[in-house]
Amino acid sequence: MKLGIVGGSGLYAMPGLEGRWREVETPWGLPSDAVLDGELEGLPVAFLPRHGRGHRLAPSELPFRANVAALKMLGCTAVLAVGAVGSFREELPPGHFVLPDQFVDETRGRPSSFFGDGIVAHVSLAEPVAHDLLDRVEAAARAAGVPATRGGTYGCIEGPRFATRAESLARRAAGWDVVGMTALPEAHLAREAELAYALVAMVTDFDAWAESHVTTSAVVEVMAANRAKAQELVRATAAALAANPLPVPSAQGWERALDGAIITARACWPEATRQRLLPIAGRVLA
């Protein structure tokens, strides 16, 4: 197997990853940056800085479809994403990691599907995270001594601004555990591309519900402290997957997520749309 690694805020490089930076042109344009294609702990990997090296792209500017398509086109079968989040729970303090298994989408206007333009597909996202991949990440966190809680709801907001206190209190009351700006539509697109997906959410702050409101300077300070732990967790996960790759077929069937998902009659498929979709859905469109 080959693992795609999406480095979020604060994670723009991956020590120990040997390879070369590759420009990848996709039918949806260029990804956020070149992709470092190589090997980590004996596992083939492709590392993509989600915001670009130097953090050049805001959450709403991210080319999500190009990012996921680039990893698929480089042969990845799974994606481990890393991102900074705010916490709504006292037991999830800054410096703690969360491995969410559910998402709520409050973004606006982001292209959230590869499909459309004459070929319509509806992919199930009831269980948006690949449990078998999450098992490996959880075990790697324990082995690496990284404080991590498995499970919880990640709410994705548009950004780039932080929340008002009223918004933060409402989201806490609604049962959100953490809040971020980038996991969606990333997780949905990974499912459409039939990739296993899991997210490591690095807590940097308590959002605005707490008495001390979140500031960029405080977030950056905690991100710097989180970076080494995140890199160690990714390294340990790669080592575990090199020794014991994800089983295929999987229990959840993420690698066959498009089975029965395309509702448009084959005779009606526009050829130009079919050609554009081949890099991510060639198994069902070829």
Number of C-alpha atoms within 10 A of each C-alpha: 16 22 29 28 25 24 26 23 23 26 24 18 16 21 10 11 20 15 16 13 15 13 13 18 14 19 16 17 14 18 26 22 21 20 26 22 20 17 19 24 18 14 21 21 29 28 28 30 27 29 25 20 18 10 15 13 15 15 21 17 12 19 22 29 24 21 27 29 29 29 31 24 15 18 16 21 22 27 27 21 24 27 24 27 29 27 30 25 16 10 9 22 16 20 20 19 26 25 23 22 18 17 24 14 14 12 18 11 7 16 13 16 20 25 19 11 11 15 19 15 18 14 17 14 15 8 12 19 24 23 18 17 21 23 14 20 26 21 16 22 21 13 12 16 12 18 14 21 17 14 13 16 17 28 25 21 22 19 16 12 8 20 18 13 15 11 14 22 16 13 18 18 11 9 14 21 24 28 28 23 25 28 25 25 18 21 25 23 25 31 25 25 28 23 26 28 26 27 24 26 27 32 27 28 27 24 27 21 21 16 9 10 15 18 12 10 9 12 20 15 12 18 24 15 14 22 19 15 20 24 18 18 24 24 21 22 28 27 18 19 22 18 12 11 17 17 10 11 10 14 11 15 14 28 20 18 19 21 14 11 15 16 10 13 10 10 6 9 15 12 11 10 14 18 14 16 22 15 19 24 20 13 12 14 15 10
